[in-house]
Amino acid sequence: MIAITPATVLRRRSDVRYRRIEGEAVVLRQSAAEVLVLNEVGASVLDLADGERSVGEWIDALAEEYEGNSITLARDVLAFAAELAEAGLLEPVAGRSEP
């Protein structure tokens, strides 16, 4: 599994397309001809994966949007980001990480 930290900056891979439909994200990974459906929180993560914000900034944004334990949220976002990277939906931005 790819090591993701709060300082990691990720972006959607160039072959990933998605559209929000009724809060969920329908995701197409063109190179693998895969279609996935993500829930509202997963869709929010894809929105945040812009190649500019760090995963830590995603966690902060999601903590403002969703209630819950911040430690659990951070752990879950880090694990989900790693899963998305491992699945080929997200990739690290070379030379970009927060200090």
Secondary structure, DSSP 8 states (H G I E B T S, - for coil): -----TTEEEEE-TTEEEEEETTEEEEEEGGGTEEEEE-HHHHHHHHH-EEEEEHHHHHHHHHHHS-S-HHHHHHHHHHHHHHHHHTTSEEEEEEEE--
